[in-house]
Amino acid sequence: MRRIFAVVLLLVFILPAVVSCTEQGDNSDYSSSSEVSDMTVADTNASGFWSDAYADPASGIASASDVYSLGVYADGVSLGSVSEAEGTDMRFLFRGTDYTRVAVLPEGYCVTLPGYVEADYNLGAIRSRYKGDGYRLTVTYENQNPYNKDSNGNNSVEGWNIYIDEWLTENIASVDYLAANNLRRTRQVFTSTELCEGYEVTVYSITINLPLDTEYPYYNIAIVRPVNTYNYFFFFNLKSAENMDKAFDAIIASFCEIERKGEPVSAQRAFECRIPDSWNAETKAYYEKLCSQDYVDWGVFYAGNDPEYIEWLQGEEALDYDMDVFMTYLHMGYYDTEITYDNSVKERNLTYAGGNGFDDKAVLMLSYQWTTTNNACNGYTPMFDILRGKMDDEFEALAKSIKEYGKPVLFRISNEMNTDWTDYCGMMTLCDPDIFAMCWERMYSVFEEQGVDNCIWVFNPVAVTCPYSNWGEYLCYLPDIDCVQMLGLTSYEAGNGTALNSFENLYTYVYNEYMPYFEDYPWCIGEFAAGCGGEIQFNWGTMSYDATVAGRNASLQADWIKGMFKNIADRKEFCSRIKVAVWFSANDYALYGEEYKVTNYFMLDETAAEGIEEFRKGLAAQRRD
């Protein structure tokens, strides 16, 4: 969910899963295309792929004759036979006696890693991952900086500084962040132009104190950018069981760029959706209904969940529709205030939800967020304490409440993780999305232990990753796929400009992005909206807000909603997997002068009267009485 001015809290549920999840948040497919046999006899196949540009004499791998085990990857797949070595994306592991020289052709680099290394190029279009003895390394090529580009598309040093400070190092460079999360530096941050010739390298070395369930508590993170070049950089994130500061410096020193050939490709194909055997009969029936239905179940997140507003919006004066889904939020806490299902949303849940998909009541969608500050991103994140086991009691209590609730629950956990505005985003977790996956899997296992049998777990990234990056793309956050039964979607049209991007455009993009991987899953729009124009509008020229007229885009919003319902009624291909949609009827705010004003007007009220009318018509046309 976005940062909104009002605090939103909420409910309860969760599911008993049948499949145990991994404990390391690592769904990687590490593989080697050759067996380690006699590491004293050169691999005769190496000469067919070797180039002098790959040489690293310092590691003892100066020529093909120094290679004793060869790994060959084509389009992300490890090849069993070098005769099959053909692809758009070619990568090689040249293994010597003590080191492995890696060559990644589509991103144009070589690097030397200690020991015998295996690679995971399953998501090769966005990242490369390597497994050695006691460490894991992720390398990404980053060139998505949107700031201060000139007419030729080149970045300036000013644009570079904005990107790095705002979207990468804000937390790992902060001593307050480290202290708040019981992290510590193993050495001081440093920037060097001597560590790797021709490159400016900035290194952050951090360890997680008291790591209960963390196999790799030591982190070394490096930004490697060609000197006086601001259009791209390479991002290294190494985590290890023991301190590897010196070894990491040697890795960076071995880095060099080579001629780029081909395009990066991912080997990952569609995930298979596997349903927990432990679900109760009502949950199974509801899920089967969702998967088979050719219409959308509708819901609204009501700002503040005010009873009078809920009754008005569903009543004859507004939408004249009893919602199929009731969506609410529940946070882990609010600063010094402990929040639980029982003291925050239980009564509301029983009043407005309690349905099973076949009766007259709405099915509960609980958006549970790992935040204690309404996603203020002000230093502390619960994520490391989740890994330390400090939140297990809270997870157990929530699991028991959800099991007691009994009815099916759409359990949407920590949505919009691939952003910079949530307390559980990668920027808050040492730029390592694995931590998100590990926390998800830990919570899932707690619910499984408590016998929860009525939760459908929803993985819900935001449509466009922000910060713009490869290391933070949504698939990097995906937990063990057996811990997910539904895909959530989120894409907004803010409605604060002079034209609106249509529902069809927004969700065609979403469809094209997700369909290759999640065609086997039912989809839900966990939250979305089109705005009708806020009270203030951001001026990029002055980098400040200007006052304007709220509701000035009401007719555009109405047309947007009309088009949305037509797309869904026509069952356009891009809508074909969408089974649930929840309108986010709450506004976004920003400080204007000394008070907060609406920036994005999403709330369905009198200001959006034209939109409400189109919403009413669309719901009436779909009514299934």
N, C-alpha and C positions, 0 to 999 in steps of 0.2 A: 504494500500500500504506500501511497505517497506520504510525504510529510504534510500533515494537515494541522491546522491550528488547534482544533478541538481534540481532546484525548478520547480515543475510542478503545473500548475494552469489550471483553466478550465471553465466549462460552466454553463448550465442553464436548469432547468426544475423542474417540480414537479407536483404532481397530486392532483386532487380534490378528496378527499375521501368522501365516503358516510357515513362511520361509525365513530362516535365520539370515540376518544380514552380516556382511563382513564388518570387522571392527576397525579397519584402517581407512575407510573412505577411499579405497583405491580399486577402481574397476578396470585398471589397466590390463592390457593384454601383452605382457612382456614375453618376448619369444626370441629365440636364436635360430638362425638359418643353418647353423652347423654345430655339430657336437664338439665338445672339448675332448680331443683325443691326445695326440702326442704334441705338446706345445714346444717341442724342439725341432719339429720338421715343418718347413715353410709350406703354406697352403698354395699349391700350384695355380689355383683359380684366381688368386689375388691379382696377378699381373694383368689379367684381362680387364680389370676395373680400376687399376691404380693410375694415378696421375702424380707427377712430381709436385703439383700444387698442394697435394695432401701431406707432404712429408713433414715430419716433426722429429728431427734428429735428437732433440733433448729427451724424448721419451723412448728412444731406441727404435722408433718406427720411421726410418728414413727412406725405405724403398719397399717394393712388394716382397722382397726376400725376407723382410723382417716380420711379415704377417704369418701367424701360425694358425689363425682361425678367422674365417671370413663370414661376415653376415651381410646378406644382400636383401634389400627390401624394394619391392615394386608396388607403387600405389598403396602403401601402407601395409602390405602383406609380406611376411617373411617367407622367402622362397626356399624350398627344399632342394632345388636343383638350379645351378647357375645358368643352365640352358634356357630357363624360363625368364631370365632377367631382361624384361622389357616393360616399360611403363612410362607414364607421364611424369611420375614422381619417383626418382631413384635415390636411394640412400644406402650407405655402406658403413659397416663396422669392421675396421681393420684391427685385429687383436694381436698384440705382441705378447711378450712374456710377462710384462708388468703393467701394461697400459692398453687402452683401446683408443684408436684414432677414429673419430666419427666424421663422416662427410655427408652433408645434407645438400644435395644439389639444387632443389627448387628454391631454397632460401639462401643458398650461396655461402655456406660456412663450413669450417672444420674446427673441431675441438678435441682435446685429448682428455680422457677420463681415467682415473685410477682403477686398475684391476680388470677382470673379465666383466664386460658389460653386456646387458641385454637391453633391447629397445622396445618401446611401445609407440608405434606410429598410427594407432587406431584412429586417433583424431588428428592426423597429420596435417590437415588443412589449417589447424589453429595452433598445434603444439607438438613438441617432441619430448618424449620422456625416456629416462634412462635409469636402469637399476644396477647398482653395483653392490659390493659387500658393505652393508651398513649404511647405505645412502640411497636417496632418490633425487634425481635432477630433472627439472622441467626447463626447457628452453623455448622461448617464443620470439618470433619476429614481429615487431610492432611498427606500424606506419600509419596509424589512424588519427594522429593529432589534428584536430580541426581548427586550431587557433592561428590567427595572424598569418594566413597564407597570402603570398603575393600573386600577381597576375599569372605567374607560371606554376602556381601550386606549391611553391616552396615555403617552408616554415622559417620564421625568424627566431632569433634567440629569445625574444620576448614571448612568442607563442610557445616555445619549448618550455620555458620556465613556468608558464601558467599550467600547461599540461602536467608536468612532473609534480609541481607543488600541490595542485588541486586533485589530481587523479591517480597518484601513485605513492608519493612519499609522505603525505600529510600525517599519517599515523606512524609509520616505521621510523620516521625522523623525529618523533615527539617523545621526549622523556616523560611527559605527563601520561601519554598513552601507555608507555611501557610500565610505569608505576601502577596505573589503575588496573592493569591486567596481570600483575605479578610476572612480568617479563623482564629480562635484563640483557644488556649488551655483553657480548663476550670480548668486544674490542670497540674502539671508537669508530664512528662513521668516517670514511675517508674517500676523497676523490683523487684520482691519479691519472696522469697521462703517460706514465712510465711503466705501469704494470703490464699493459698490452700496447705495443707500439702502434701509433696511429689512431688510438682510441682514447676517449675520456671515459673513465670507469669510476662509478660510485658504488661503494660496497657498504651493506648493512649486515651486521652479524648479531644475532639475537637468539636467546634460548628461552624456552617456556619453563618457568619454575614449577616444581611440584607436579610434573606431568603424570597423572595416574594411568591413563590409557593411551599414551602417545609414544609410539615406537621411535619416532624421530623428533626429539625436542629441540635440536639445534638447527638454526636456519642461517644460511648465508645467501643474501640477495644482491644481485649486481645489475646495474644499468650500464650497458656497453654501447657507446655511440661514437661513430667516427668523428674525429676532431673537426670542428667547424661545419658539421653537417647536422641539420635539425629535422630532417624529414623521416628518419627511421632510427631504430635502435634495436638491440637484442636484449632480451630480459632473461636472466638466469635466476632460478630459485632452487637452491639445494637444501634439502633437509636430511639430517643424519642422526644416527644413534649416539655418536660421540662428536666432540668438537672437531671440525674439519676446516678451521679458518685457513691454515697454511695450504692445505690441499686445494681449497677453493681458489686461492690466489693463483696456484699453479694451473688450475683449469682455465681461468680467465687469461692467464699469460699465454696459454697455448692456442687461444682463439685466433682465427684469421678468416677473412672472407675469400671466397673463390668465385669463379664464374657461375652465374645462376643458369640452370638449365631446367626447363619444364615448369610445372605448376604444382603447388602442394595439394595433396589429395588425402581424404580420410577414407579408411577402410570400413569404418562402422556402417552397418546397415540397420534396418528396422529392428527395434527391440521387440522381444516376445513378451506379451503381457501374461503374467501368471497370477492366478487368483488364489488367495489364501483358502485352504480347506476349512479353516476354523471359523469363517464367517457364519453368523447365524442366518436362519432361513430368510428373514425379512431383508437383511442386507444383500444376500445373494440375489433375491428376487428383484430388488430395486436396481442393483447393478446390471442385471440382465436386461431389465426394462430400458435403462439408459442406453445400453449398447445397441439395442434393436430399434429404438424409437427414431422416427424421421421428423421430429419436431423438437422445439427447444422448451425446456422448463425455465421459467423466469423467476428472477429474484431481484430484490433491491437492498442495498445497504443503506439504511436510514440514518442520516446524520444524528448522532447522539442517541439513536434508538428511542426517540421520544414517543411515548404511546399515542399522544394526540396526533402527531405527524403521521405515524404509521397508519392509524385508522383513517385519517383524512386522505392520504395518498391512495390507499386501497379502496376507498369509498367511492360513492357515485359522483361526488364533486370532482374527482380527479381520474384515477385509472379504472375504477370500477372492476377490480380484478383481485382475487385472493391469490397471493403469490405462491408459487410452487416450491420456492426455496427461501429460507430465511438465513441471511448471512450476517454474522457478527464477528467481532474481534475479541481476542483475549491475549493480553500481554503477560509476561512473567512477573511484572511489577511496574510500579510507577515511582521512580526515585526511591524514597524511603517508605513507600506504601506497598505492602504486600498485596498482591491480587490473586485471587483464586476463583475457580469456576463458581464455587458455592457462594462466595460473598459478592460476586459481581454480575453474573448473568444467568444463574439457574432459574430464577423466577421468570425472567423475560423469555428464556428458552422454552419453558413449559407453556408460556402464554402464546407465543407466536410460532413455535415449531412443534416437534413431536410427531411429524408425519413419517410415513414409510414409502411414499411415492404412489400409493394406491388409494389413500383416504383423502379426507378434506383438509388435512393439515400440511403445513410446509415442512419440507425436509431441512434439517439443520446443516448449514455450512459454517464450520468453525475455522476462522483464520487465526491460528495460534502463532504468535511472533516472539522470537527470542530477543526481547528488548525489555529494559526496565526504565527507559527514558522516552518512550514513544518515538523511537528511532531518531533521536537527536544527534547521534554520531558525535558525541562530545567527549570521547575518550574511552569509556568503559564499554566492553561488549561481554555478554554472558558466555560467549562461545568457549573460552578457555576454561571457565568454571564448569561448563557442561562436560568437557573432556576430563576434568579432574573429578567428576562424579558428584559435585556439590549440588547439582540440580536433580539428582535421581529421586529424592523424596518428593519434589514437586511433580515430577513426571509420573511417579507412582500414584499420587493423590489424584491427578488429572485423569489418569488411566482408570482408576476405580470409579470416578464420577461418570466417565463416559460409558463404561460398562454398565453402570447402574441405569443410565439413561436408556440404553437398550435399543433405541431406534437407529436406523442408518444415519451415519454422519459423513458428510464430505469434509475431510480433515485436511485443510490447506495450511501447510506449515511454512512459516517464514518466507512469504512470497516476495518476489522482486529481489532475490538475492544477488543477481548479476547487475548491481547498480552501485552508486556511491552514496545512497541516502538511507540505507538500513544498517542497523547495528550488527547485522550478521553478514554483510557484504564482504567480498574479498579484501577490500582495503582495510577492513577492521580485523582481518585474520591473517596478517603477515603475507598478504597477496597470495594466499594458498587456498583455493576453493576446496581442496580435500578436507579442510577442517569443517566446512559446512556439511559435507557428505558424512563425515565421521559423527557429527552431532546428530544428524538425522537418524543414522543407523543405531546410535546409542539409544535414542528416544524410542525408536521402533522396537528394539529388543526389550526395553522396559515395559512397553505396552503388551508385547507378546507374553512376557512373564506374568503379567497381571490378567491374562486371558481375555483381553478386549476382543470382541467378536463382531463389532458393528461400525468399524471405521474404514472409509475408502480414502487412501492417502493420495493427496494431490500435489504434484510437483509443478510450481507455478512461477517461472521466470517472467521477466518483463521482455517485451518483444525486441527492443533494441538495447543491446548491452551498453551500459554506461558505468564506468568510463569506457570509451571506445578502445578496445583492446582485443587481443587474442587470448591472453592468459586468463581473462575474466569472462570469457564466453559461457553461455548458460550450460552447455554440455559438460563443462569442467566442474560444475557443481552437482551433477547428477549423482545421487547415492546409488547403492546396490539396486539394480533395477527390480529386484524382487520386493523391494520396500516401497514401490510406487504402483498405483493402480489407475491413475487418471492424470491427464496432462491439463494444467491450467494455463490460460492465456490472459495476457494483459496488454492492451494497446489503447491509448487515449487519443482523442482529438481535443486539444485544449480549448479551441473555440475562441481564442483571444486575438485572432488576426482578422484579416479581411476576407478570408476564404477558408473553407474547411476541407480537410482531406477526408474523403468518403470512407464509410465503413468497408466498402468493397476493397478499396486500395489498402487500407490498414490490415485487413484480415486476409487478403490475398498474400501479402508479404508474410504474415504469420504462417499461413498454410504452407507456403513454399519452404519456409524455414524448418518447420516441424514435421511435415508429412514424411520425409525420408526416414525418420527415426521412430515416429509415434503413430504410424498408421494403424497399429493394432490396439490402440487405446481410445476410450471415449474422451472427449475434450470438453472442458468447461471454461467459459470466460469468467474467471474468478472475480474480476472487476473491470469495468470500462465505462466510458461516458463520452459525450461530445458537449463541449461548453457552449453557452449562449452569450459569452462576453463578460469579463470581470469589471470591477470598479477601477482597476489600475492595469496598465500594460507596460511590459518591460521595453525600454528603449535601448537598443544595442549600440546606438551612437553615443549616448551619454552614459550608458551602463547604469541606468537608474530607472525608476518607475515614473510613468506619467499618469495623471488622472484621466479617466475616460468614463463612459456611460455603461453601467451594468445592464445586461440584457440586450445590448445593441445588435447581437447576432441571433436573436430569437428565431427569426424566420429561417436562417441558415441551419440552426440546430434542428428545427422541425423537418426541414428537407432531408437532413442527415438521418434522422430517425425513420422517416418514411422510406428512404432508400434501404436502410438496414432491414426493416421488416419485409420489404419486397425481395431482397436477396435471400433471406431465410425462407420465406414462403416459396420461392422458386427453387429452393434447395440447390443453390449454386454450388459448384464443386468445392469452393473454398470454405463453404459452411457445412459440408457434409459430415464432419466429425463432431461438430458442436452440439452438445446435448443440454447444456445448462448455460445461462447467461445472467450475470448479476450487474445491474446498473449501480454505479457508485454515486449515490445521491448525497454528496457532501462536497463542500467547496474547498479549494486551495486558497491559502492566505499568504501574504507577505507584509512585512513592516513598511508602512508608508508614513513618513514623519514619525509621530509618536503613537500611532495606532495601526492595527492590522486591517488590511483591506483585501477584498476578494480579487485574486488574480485569475482563477479559472472557475467559472460558475457552472457547476455540474448539478447542483441541487434541483430537483423537480419541485418547484413551487410556483407561486404566482408570476415570478419573473420569467419562468420557462413555460408559460401557459400554452404557447403554440406547440412546444415540444410535447407537453403532456397530452394534448389533443391527438397528436400523431401516435403517441405511445398507446393511448386508449384504443384508437382504431386498429393498430397492429395487434394488440392483445385480443381484441374482440374477434378479429378475423381468424385468429388461431385458437379461439376458445374451443375446448373439447368437452363441453357439458354433455 
